[in-house]
Amino acid sequence: MFIVIMFAICWLPIQMFGLLVWFYPKWILNAETSLQYYTFVGMYFFCHWISMAHSFMNPIIYSFMSENFRT
């Protein structure tokens, strides 16, 4: 169950961000100031980093949870 929860925590932000961009494209195109644009870019990179972090967390999670995986 822990593995599924970690998967959801890691991948849900980038998926929600993608849906937000899909349904509200004007949110990006109407970035009037550089602060709004850089906030958008920062949010994207943070969400992307969290989703990619799942790749290096996965072996660590499996090694702590499974006796057979360690050997």
N, C-alpha and C positions, 0 to 999 in steps of 0.2 A: 504494500500500500504506500509505503514511503517513496518508492521509486516513481509511482504514478503522481504523487503530490509534487515531487521535485520536477517532474516533466511539465506539469501544468504551471508551476511557478516560473519555470524558465522560458517556456514557449508562449504562454498566454499574453505577455506584454507586447511582443512583436506582432502577434496575430491581431490583437485589438488595435494596435497602431495602424496596421495595414487596412483594417476595416474602417477606421476613422478617416484615413486618407482616401479610401475608395468612395465613401459616402459623402465626405465633405472636402472635395478637392479645392474649393475656394479658400479653405483655411490655409492652404499652403500658398496659393497664388496671390492672396491678398496680404501677404506679409509686408506691411508698409515700412517697417523699420528693420534695421539690421538685427536688433535685439529679438524681434519676433522670428526672424529667419534662423538665427543661431540657436534660439530656444527649440525650434522645430528640429534642426539638425542634431542638437544635443540629445533630444529625446529619442530620435531615431537611433543614434549610436549607442545610447544606453540600453535601449530595448534589444538591439542587435547583439550587443556584448553579452547581455543576460542569456539570450538564446544560444549563443555559441559557447557560453560557459557550461552549459549542460554537457557538452562533449567531453570536457575534462573532468567534470564531476561524476559522470557515469561510472568509470572504472573505480573511483574512490568509494562510491556508494556500494557498488557490488562487492568490493573487497571487504568492506566492513560487515556486510549483511550476509554473505554466503561463505560457509566453511569450504565448500567445494571449489569456489572461485579462487581462493587463496593458494591452493596446492597446484 
